[in-house]
């Protein structure tokens, strides 16, 4: 019996992890009363775009770069005052890379 998991199994696990991270991000953003509202809204929109990309399985290279750049900027912006948000964003970046987005 072969105990190796297929690439599609790992891809599905990463998608599930990504969905959980996005849920975590939304909760952290809601709890972060002192965070800049514009920055929080930008992250919410980016999370919605990730949801759409994962749902359809389609994302252009330009959109992929834009999402990644926005997440990287957000991680830096939130790092000092909201390290939990920054950590979730960094985990999202990692997971997106694993699933090819």
N, C-alpha and C positions, 0 to 999 in steps of 0.2 A: 504494500500500500504506500502510495506516494503522499508524504505529509507536506509537500511544498504547496504554498498558496500561489495561485496564478496572479499575473500582473493585474488582471481585472478585479480580483479580490482586494488587492492592496489599493487599487484606484477607488473602489467603492468604500473602503474603510477611510481613505483620505477624504473623500467627499463627505462622509458622515462626520468626520472630525471637523471639517471646514464648516459644516452647518452648525455644529455645536459651538465652534469658536465665534461664529457670527451672532448666535444667540447670546453668548457670553458678552460679546462686545456691546450689543444693544442694552443689556442689563447694566453694564459698567457705565455706558454713556448716560443712561437714565439716572443712575445714582450719583453721577459727578455734577453736583450742583454748581460748583465753582468754575467749571470749565467754560470756555468761550463757546457761546451758542452757535456761532457760525462754523467753528471747527467741528463741533459735535454734529451739526447738520451735514457737513461735507462727508464725514465718516459714515453717517447713516445712508446717504445717497450712494456712497461707494459700496457699502455692504449690500444694498439693494441691487446694484449692478453685478456684484459677485454672485448673488443668488440667481440672477437671470442668466449669467454666463454658465453657471453650473447646471442650471435647469435645462438649458438648450444645448449645452455642450459646445457652443460656438462662441468664439470671441476673436475678433480681428487682432492682428499683431499690434496695431496702433492702440487699440483699446486695452490690450494686455499690458502694454508699457505704461499707459496712462493710469490704469488701476494700480499697478505696482508702484509707480512714482508717487501717486497720491497717498498710498499706504505708508511708504517710507517717510514722506514728509510729515504725515500725521504721527507716526511713531516718535519722531524727533520732537515735534511740537508738544506732545503730551508727556514725554519722558520725565521731565523734572517735577511737574505738579501732579501728574496722574500716572504713576509708573505701572499700575495694573492695566490701564487702557493700552499703554505702549507695549506691554508684554503680550497682550492678546493680539494686537495688531501685528507684532513681529511673528507670532505663531501663525497668523493668517497668511502672511507673506511666505513663510516656510511651506505651509500646506499647499498654497496655490502653486508654488514651484514643483511640488511633488506630483500634482495632477496636470501640470502643463498649462496653467493659466498664468 
